Amino acid sequence: MTELKTPNRVPRYFSTTRFPALLPAAFAAALWLACGGTVEARKPNIVVILTDDQGYADVSYNPHHPKEVSTPNIDELARSSVICTAGYTSGHVCSPTRAGLMTGRYQQRFGIYTAGEGGSGVPLSETFFPQHLEKAGYTSGAFGKWHLGVDIKYNAMNRGFDEFYGFMGRGAHDYFDLNTPDHPIYRGLEPIKDKGYLTDRITEEAVSFIRRHKDKPFFAYVAYNAVHAPAQAPAADIRKETDDPTRNTLMAMLRSLDTGVGKIVDTLKSEGVYDNTLLFFLTDNGGSKVMHANNSPLRGYKQNDYEGGVRVPFIVSWPAKLKGGTTCSAPLMSIDILPTALAAAGTGRVGSRPFDGRNILPALEGKTDLVHEQLYWSSAAGKGAWAIRSGKWKLVGLKERLDLFDLESDIGESKDLSGKHPEQVKKLKRLYDAWLDEMAEPANGAAKRWSANTPASGKKNKKKAREEQRKLRDARRAKRKTEKKKPGE
């Protein structure tokens, strides 16, 4: 962990001038104690803010951000947080990352390799985040994009959450039409009619939850669908900041998102619970090329395993315990969030399935610079895409192609070193193969490993998933028709 005020100890791709020294954590905690609070008297609140497809440079605390990017509220959060400069997600698309985050396990262990599989539903045998916290007395709420199952049995309320506001379907949702019959907004287990701009509505629901549950430990999972496609924002908010209309709309969406983050943090502060809230801010994968995101200085975008697809803005705040205005350079992953939250809460996991994620608090406190020996990614045979990071080395596989990079000297992955270091390639490939051997077969029926002779996907299972979605839509339509009938008809 490094203090951002010390220029020679901060990675060159992060600005030090944006982060003036804050009050030492001990002094801040003392002030809180003087006002009647106690650090040990109550378990910390847990807040996870997960954005969608936000570019690595689409935060203005990253000095590589283009001039049109301005995220003052996210920057303010960063100033009181630990910025994880090597924070990764376990997937390069939406639902696999969410499945890993919710379970603390590589999602491949239960067959989730692609967005299609994760969106169809995570096995009910897997224990979700709030189910672990329930025994410790937490009240849990989920707000926004679920993307972990289309059938009602996969609803957040059936995975341990006490409250849910959001949508269950696939990755995208209209930001203005909140009454789409085939893609409804849910409150709890029931579809509702709602109105407003969806980013604002998610913020309002999360703020309400915090205010109503401030007197005891809570877990708030705030999963914005911003800035995922479609490119939609209030017309009055769209400015001609660039020559790219999509980019201009993305910036308006980003401002709404940033405002929402600011309102959540302000609510935690005004309700007197901010200091004892362990808050994670990250996005679910790299920025989207379709939405013209900016991932500088990284290579690639969402849907690939180069750094631009899996390394993301990643911030951790807990003023009572962690020193703000610092960085952590240890490679870590979204699957670490759940084990870290349980360590902070002082409660163990439910069930016997081990976590792949680790408690990252020692790394955030500067006590270690190693969290994982290796980190892994895999999309199975459908894309033939995979990667492994071990120390400074990263091996990226795409079908028959293997690229080796030294991330310490080449964060942009511009120089393939596989020809110069063949033994390192063999070593990392062996490690990856051993890891993949432990993972489940893909839920869609595809093979785990790509080969020129292996079918790319399980067509029968894809057809079955589409049929399940059709039946669900038909059931909703039938229910609406029944509700419209008058008594006695």
Rosetta blueprint (number, residue, H / E / L):
1 M L
2 T E
3 E E
4 L L
5 K L
6 T L
7 P H
8 N H
9 R H
10 V L
11 P L
12 R L
13 Y L
14 F L
15 S L
16 T L
17 T L
18 R L
19 F L
20 P L
21 A L
22 L L
23 L L
24 P L
25 A H
26 A H
27 F H
28 A H
29 A H
30 A H
31 L H
32 W H
33 L H
34 A H
35 C L
36 G L
37 G L
38 T L
39 V L
40 E L
41 A L
42 R L
43 K L
44 P L
45 N E
46 I E
47 V E
48 V E
49 I E
50 L E
51 T E
52 D L
53 D L
54 Q L
55 G L
56 Y L
57 A L
58 D L
59 V L
60 S L
61 Y L
62 N L
63 P L
64 H L
65 H L
66 P L
67 K L
68 E L
69 V L
70 S L
71 T L
72 P H
73 N H
74 I H
75 D H
76 E H
77 L H
78 A H
79 R H
80 S L
81 S L
82 V E
83 I E
84 C E
85 T L
86 A L
87 G E
88 Y E
89 T L
90 S L
91 G L
92 H L
93 V L
94 C H
95 S H
96 P H
97 T H
98 R H
99 A H
100 G H
101 L H
102 M H
103 T H
104 G L
105 R L
106 Y L
107 Q H
108 Q H
109 R H
110 F H
111 G L
112 I L
113 Y L
114 T L
115 A H
116 G H
117 E H
118 G H
119 G H
120 S H
121 G E
122 V L
123 P L
124 L L
125 S L
126 E L
127 T L
128 F L
129 F H
130 P H
131 Q H
132 H H
133 L H
134 E H
135 K H
136 A H
137 G L
138 Y L
139 T E
140 S E
141 G E
142 A E
143 F E
144 G E
145 K E
146 W L
147 H L
148 L L
149 G E
150 V L
151 D L
152 I H
153 K H
154 Y H
155 N L
156 A H
157 M H
158 N H
159 R H
160 G L
161 F L
162 D L
163 E E
164 F E
165 Y E
166 G E
167 F E
168 M L
169 G L
170 R L
171 G L
172 A L
173 H L
174 D L
175 Y L
176 F L
177 D L
178 L L
179 N L
180 T L
181 P L
182 D L
183 H L
184 P L
185 I E
186 Y E
187 R E
188 G L
189 L L
190 E E
191 P E
192 I E
193 K L
194 D L
195 K L
196 G L
197 Y L
198 L H
199 T H
200 D H
201 R H
202 I H
203 T H
204 E H
205 E H
206 A H
207 V H
208 S H
209 F H
210 I H
211 R H
212 R H
213 H L
214 K L
215 D L
216 K L
217 P L
218 F E
219 F E
220 A E
221 Y E
222 V E
223 A E
224 Y L
225 N L
226 A L
227 V L
228 H L
229 A L
230 P L
231 A L
232 Q L
233 A L
234 P L
235 A H
236 A H
237 D H
238 I L
239 R L
240 K L
241 E L
242 T L
243 D L
244 D L
245 P H
246 T H
247 R H
248 N H
249 T H
250 L H
251 M H
252 A H
253 M H
254 L H
255 R H
256 S H
257 L H
258 D H
259 T H
260 G H
261 V H
262 G H
263 K H
264 I H
265 V H
266 D H
267 T H
268 L H
269 K H
270 S H
271 E L
272 G L
273 V L
274 Y L
275 D L
276 N L
277 T E
278 L E
279 L E
280 F E
281 F E
282 L E
283 T E
284 D L
285 N L
286 G L
287 G L
288 S L
289 K L
290 V L
291 M L
292 H L
293 A L
294 N L
295 N L
296 S L
297 P L
298 L L
299 R L
300 G L
301 Y L
302 K L
303 Q L
304 N L
305 D L
306 Y L
307 E H
308 G H
309 G H
310 V H
311 R E
312 V L
313 P L
314 F E
315 I E
316 V E
317 S E
318 W L
319 P L
320 A L
321 K L
322 L L
323 K L
324 G L
325 G L
326 T E
327 T E
328 C E
329 S L
330 A L
331 P L
332 L E
333 M E
334 S H
335 I H
336 D H
337 I H
338 L H
339 P H
340 T H
341 A H
342 L H
343 A H
344 A H
345 A H
346 G L
347 T L
348 G L
349 R L
350 V L
351 G L
352 S L
353 R L
354 P L
355 F L
356 D L
357 G L
358 R L
359 N L
360 I L
361 L H
362 P H
363 A H
364 L H
365 E L
366 G L
367 K L
368 T L
369 D L
370 L L
371 V L
372 H L
373 E L
374 Q L
375 L E
376 Y E
377 W E
378 S E
379 S L
380 A H
381 A H
382 G H
383 K L
384 G L
385 A E
386 W E
387 A E
388 I E
389 R E
390 S E
391 G L
392 K L
393 W E
394 K E
395 L E
396 V E
397 G E
398 L E
399 K L
400 E L
401 R E
402 L E
403 D E
404 L E
405 F E
406 D E
407 L L
408 E L
409 S L
410 D L
411 I L
412 G L
413 E L
414 S L
415 K L
416 D L
417 L L
418 S L
419 G L
420 K L
421 H L
422 P H
423 E H
424 Q H
425 V H
426 K H
427 K H
428 L H
429 K H
430 R H
431 L H
432 Y H
433 D H
434 A H
435 W H
436 L H
437 D H
438 E H
439 M L
440 A L
441 E L
442 P L
443 A L
444 N L
445 G L
446 A L
447 A L
448 K L
449 R L
450 W L
451 S L
452 A L
453 N L
454 T L
455 P L
456 A L
457 S L
458 G L
459 K H
460 K H
461 N H
462 K H
463 K H
464 K H
465 A H
466 R H
467 E H
468 E H
469 Q H
470 R H
471 K H
472 L H
473 R H
474 D H
475 A H
476 R H
477 R H
478 A H
479 K H
480 R H
481 K H
482 T H
483 E H
484 K H
485 K L
486 K L
487 P L
488 G L
489 E L
